[in-house]
C-alpha cells in the first residue's frame, strides 16, 4: 500500500488541526494548496458572525434586568411559582440561543480556520455566564468585542474586550471606585461599602497580556487598578459620573457608545460603556516602571497599549497559540517564531495567523491535541454535513453540558483548559461514547461509514482504523467506531 503524499497529509491537517473537522469534500478541495486555503480565510474585517435573532448586549441586559425584577417579585408570591420557573427559563434561553447559533456557524462554515482562530481569542478573553449578570451577554460579548477584531491589532482586541460591559461586570470593574476620588470620598462620608477592585487589572496582566511570569508585582496590579477606576457601564438615568471616552478606544461596532455629562446622570443607552471621572483615582500611576500622568480615561488606556506592546505579551500569546494549535508542550522554535512575528508586526494578528500557517512545526503529522467537547461535537456534525437544530437548541447545549463544557460557562477567568489531561478523562470518554452511539444511528442512514471516514480524515485515516470500521457488525456501529477512533478524537 502506497504511503500518502505530503500534499495528502497536509490537506488533512489543514482541515482537522487548523480547522474544525472536515466537511464532505473539504480535504480533496484543500489538497492543491493547503497553506493557501488557510491564508485565504484571513481577513481584516474579522471573523464571521452567527446568524439568528440575537440582540446586542445593551438590549439583552435590559431584557435581563426586567426578567430579574419579575423573578424577584414572583419569589414573594406563593401563587407565582409556575410563572417563576418560566421566567428563569427565559433567562437561560438567551444563552442557549447564542450557543446554538454559534454552533451552527462552526458546523457549516467553509472557513473553519477563521472560526477556530476566533474561538481561540474568545477563550483567551474569557467571560463566564457563571456570574448571573454576564449570562445574557456572554455571547454578545464574543460577537461585539472579539469577532470583529481577531485579525486586526492585538491592542484593539485588548481594548475592545477590556471596555466591554461583559468583562466589566464579570471582573467587578463596573463598581470600582478610587478611594481618593470624589466618589470615594463621598462614599466614605456616607459609610457606603465601595472601593478599589483589582480583578480586571490582575486578569489583564496575568491572563490577557504579559502572563504570570511577565515581571509585574502586586504593586503594579494595584496601580493599574487605580488607573482603570471610572471604567464602568451605563446603568440607567440618575447615576452619576458619565463621560464619553476619546476617539481611538476599543471598538465593538454599534456597541461603542459612551456615557456623557460630567457628574450628573449617565447619558447613553443603559448597558453600554461609560467613563466616570467622578470615580477616577487622581494622581500619577506607576506600572512596570512607567509613569502615567493623570489623564482620566486615557490613563488606563495608555497602560493597556503599553502592555499590548510588551515583549512579555508577545511571548505569552505565542506560547498559548502554539499550545492550542500544535501540542500541549509546544516546539520552542514555533513559540520563538510566533513571538518574533508579533513584535515585528506591532501585534498584527493577521500577520501572526499567517506566520502560524507558514511554520513547519504546525504541520507535524502526529496529531497531539485532544478535542474539547465542543470541537468533538462540531467535527462530528461536519462529517455528516449537518448542524445543530436551531429549532431544538437545548439538545446541543445539553450534550455540551453533559460532556463538561457548559456553554459560555468556563469555571474561571482562565477559560476552558487547552490540554489533553482535562478532556481525556475516563468519565469524559464514556460520555462521548454514549453520544457517538446515538449520533451514529442518524448518520448511518445518510452515508457509507468508510466513505465518511476517508472524507473526514483523509491521509490521517490509519489502516488500523479503516479495518476496525469495515469490520463493524452494523453501519451505526461503524460510525460510532469512527467517531471514537483516536484519529478522530485528536487533531
JOCORGI-V104905 format. One record per helix or strand of 2 or more residues. SS is the DSSP state (A for helix, B for strand). FROM is the first residue (numbers start at 1). LEN is the number of residues. Records with the same first field share a line. If there is no record, write none. Layout:
SS = FROM-LEN  FROM-LEN
This chain:
A = 6-13  26-5  34-6  57-19  78-31  112-13  132-18  154-10  165-6  182-8  199-10  218-11  253-3  277-3  297-12  311-15  332-14  349-10  360-4  373-12  390-13  420-4  426-18  449-12  463-8  475-10  486-4
B = 231-3  242-2  273-4  285-3  290-3
